[in-house]
Amino acid sequence: MPEICHPSFLLPSPLVPVDLSEKAGAAIRLFVKRDDMIHPWLSGNKYRKLKYNIEHAKKIGATTLVTFGGSFSNHLYAVAGASAMYGFDSIGLVRGEPDDKNPTLRFCRERGMELYFLSREEYRLKEGSPFVRDLLSNIDGSLLLPEGGTNADALPGCREIIEEVQEQLGYSPDYLVLSAGTGGTAAGLLTYPHLKSRIIVLPALRSGHLGDEISALTGGQNTHLLTVCNDYHFGGYAKYDRLLMDFIKDFNKLTGIDLDHVYTAKAMFGLLDLAGKGFFDPGSTVVFIHTGGLQGLAGLEYMLQKKKG
């Protein structure tokens, strides 16, 4: 199947060494897979998940991409960007109230996405909501994408991260470490044939069943290589504290790499904490997959300014 491409895409995304051995307290070789650099509009795991969904949309002749997301959703942002780049109309079904100053929603509108705002009850029902059913019934040529973008077409694009990493390193890393929401990126990695790397997932929200959900997505492939560490969510989805915010600043100062407060900062914090506790074998090659989400930093700044009044 031909790859979706754009002249401004940075592919393969860079794999950069990061020397944090003193901070980690362990002798590991740490690299960061900079998927956040693929494209300003369509990057990180959102590029990976949407890649073959867009190919599928083209194949079936869809003209409109429809999806769900919260007010600061990376997924909404990426679908709006991808739709503008590849000539689709787009509709975003948003949990919450309209806010003209919200930077994520403003970007979506500027890329041509039509936004509808749902109550929390309607949003929980998703396509089962009477409003959403009526809306979809009146749109010809629509393709409905799930919240977060995780479906069968999302997995192959995520799996390709391993091919890139192996080519860039010249060997298979011992560990691949990443954040997770729905678990789709981790599931894609686990479907890689002859997988040799251990997959370490640090969820961004409290979850006692994410491992089972990832296993279901993969059909049980390679789940003996999966470890889910639930200790680094910092209180729940999109929650943060001064410790995490200071870590983001410190990490950027040391490496020049930005992390977001919802996903990647929590996962990198967890990686370094686990390293200091001896989780990784000495001398191991550890690759941290930067899953993007940096657009959310503008949303965080916006919310902080609103609180200040």
N, C-alpha and C positions, 0 to 999 in steps of 0.2 A: 504494500500500500504506500503511495507516495507520501512524503512527510510534508506537513504544513511548514511553511517557511516564510521568512520576511527578511529583507536585506539588513535590517537592524538587529536581528537576533544574534546573540553571542552564544554560539554553540560549536563544540561542546562548552559548557560553562566551565570557568577556571577551577582548577583544584590547587589550592594554595597551602603551603606548609605554615603552621602556626606554632611558634616556640613558647609554650606556656608550661614547660616542665617544672619550673619552680612553683608556679601557682597551682598546678595539678598535684604536685607532690608525688609524682610517679614518672618513671622513665618510659613514656610512650611517645610514639611518633604521631603527632596530631596534624591532620589536614582538614581544611574546610572546603566542601564542594559548593561553589558560589552560584547556586541556581538563582539566587536573588539578582544576579547580574544579567540574566537572559534578555530581559526587555523591561522597560519601565511600566508598561501596561500589562504585560502577560509574562509573569516570571514565577520562579519557585515551583512548588508542586502544582500550582494552578496551570502553568504551561503544560507540565507533564500530564495532568489529568485531562485537560481539554484537547490535547493534540489529536487523539483518535476520535474523540467525540465530535470535533469539527469535521474530520474526514467522514465520519458517519453521517453528519448532517448534510454534507455536500452530496454524498452518495444517494441519500433518499430524497434529495431535492427540497429539504427544509429551507424555509426562508426566514423563520423567526426562532430565536433561542429564548426559552422561558426558564426562569430558575428562581430560587428562594435564597434569602439571606437576611442577616441582621443589618442594622444601620451602618455598621462599620465593616461589613463583610469583605474579606479578601476575594471570595468567590464571585460576588456580585461585580466587584471592581474588574476582575479578570474577564468575566463573561462580557461585560460592557466593552472592554478594550478589544477583546477578540472579535466581537461582532462588528465593531467599527473597522477593524483591520481586514476582515474577510467578507464584508458585504452582507451581513445578516442584520435584520431587525432584531431588537431584543426587548424583553420585558422582565423587570425585576419585581418580585413579590416580597415586600419588605416587612419584617416584624417591627412594629412600632409606629410612631407618628411622623408626619412630614417635618422636615427641618431643612430649609433652604441653605443654611450655612454649613451643614455637615459636609466635610471635604470629600468623603467617599461617595455620598449620594450626588454631590455636585459633579464629580468626575463622571459618574454613570450617566447623568442627564446630558452632560457635554458630549459624551460619546453616542448619544442618541437613544439611550435606554429609556423606555417608558416605565415609570414606577407606580406601583399600586401598594398602598399601605394596609396591612392586615392587623387585626387585633390579635392578641396572644392566643386566644381560643381558635380563631380562624387559622392562624399560622400552624398551630399544633396539628390541625387536620390536613394541612398541605393540600394536595389535589383532591382530597375528600371534602374540602370546604365547598358549600354551594356556590359561593362567589367565584372561587377559582374554577370550579367545574363549568360554570356559565361562561367565564372568560375564555377558557380554553376551547369550548365548543364553538366559539365565534371567531377563532383564529385558524385560517387555513395554512397548512405547511409549517406547523410549529413542532419543535422538538423540546420536550421537557427534560431539563437536567436537574438532578437531585441537589439538595442543599449540600454544599461542600464539594460537589463534583464527583463523588465516589460512586462508580458503577463499573460494569464489566469493561467498558471501553476506556476507563481511566487507568486500569492496571498495566497495560503494555507500555504506555508512555513512562510510567514510574519505573518500570523494570529497566528501561534503557539507561537509567542513572548508573547502574552497575556496569554496563558495557563501557560507558565513558570513563568511569573511575578505573576500571581494570586496564584500559588502554593508556590512560594518563600515568598510572603508577607503574605499569608493566607487570603487575601481579594483583592478586585478590587481597584486599585489606582484611585484617582479622576481625574488625568490628565496623559496622555502619550504625551511626547513632543519629536519631532524629526525633523531632516532636511529633505529636499526633493529635488530631481532632476526631475525625471519623475513622482513621486508621487506613485509609485507602492507599497512601504512599507506601507505608510499610507492607501492606498486602501485595502491592505491585513488586516490591523488592523480593518478597518471599516466593514469588512465582518464577523467579529467574532459574533457568535450568542449571543443574550442577552447582548450586549456590554453595560457596565455601565460607562466606563471611557470616558472623553472628549479627543479628539485627536487634539493636537495643532501642526501645521505644520509651519516650518519656512524655506521657500525656499532658496536655495543657489544661485538663479539667479532671475533676474527680471521676474515676471510673473503676468499677470492680469487675467489669465484663469486657473491656476493650480487647483483651487477648482472644476471647471467644469470638468476638465480632470479626477480628482480623482473620482468624482461622477459618471462619465461615466464608469470608470473601475469597480466600485462597483455595477453598476446597481441601484444606488440611495440608497443603504443600509446605514442606520445610518448617513446620511450626516448632520442631525441636530446636531450631536455631533462633527462635524468637524469645526475647525477654522484655517484659513490660515492667517498668519501674514507676510506681505511682506516688513517689514521695516528693515530687518537685512541681506541683501544680500551683503552689503559693496561694492556696485557699479556694481555687476554683477557676472556671473559665473567665479570662480577661481580668482576674484579680491580680493585684500586685502590691508590693510594699516598698519601703525605702531601701531595704537590702537589695531587692531585685533592680530597682532603678539605679542604685549606685553601681551595681555589677555591670549594667548596660554601659554606663559611662566609662567605667574602668576598662572593660573589654575593648571598647572602641579606642580608647587612648593607647592601649597596648598593641592592638592589631590593625586599627583602621577599618574594622568591620562593624557595621551597624547590626544590631539585633532588635527585634520587636518584643514588646512586653507581654504579648499574648502567647506566643509559641516559642520562638527560637531562643530568647534569653533564658527561659525556664529550662529548656533542653540543654543548652550549653552550661548553665549553672550546675545542672544535675550531672552532666558528663564530668566536669572538673571535680565535683564533690565525690563522685564514684571513683574517679582515678585516685584521689587522695586516700580513699579507704581501701585501695588495693583491688578494686573490682576487675581491672584490666590486667592481663598478664604483662609482666615487665618486658619491654621491647616490642610490644604490640603496635601494629599500625591501626590507628583509629581515624575513621573519616566521619566528620560531622556534616550532615546534609543540611545546608541552609535552605529552608523551604520557603523563603521569601516573606511576604507579609509586611514589608516595610512601609507600605502605604498607610498602615494602621498607626504609625507614629504621628502623622498629621492629625488623625482622629484623636489620639491621646492628648496632643497639645491643645486641640480645640476644646476638649472636655475640661482640661485643667483651666483654660482661660474662662470658660463658662462658670466654673465654680468660683473663680475670683470675682465674677460679676463685672 
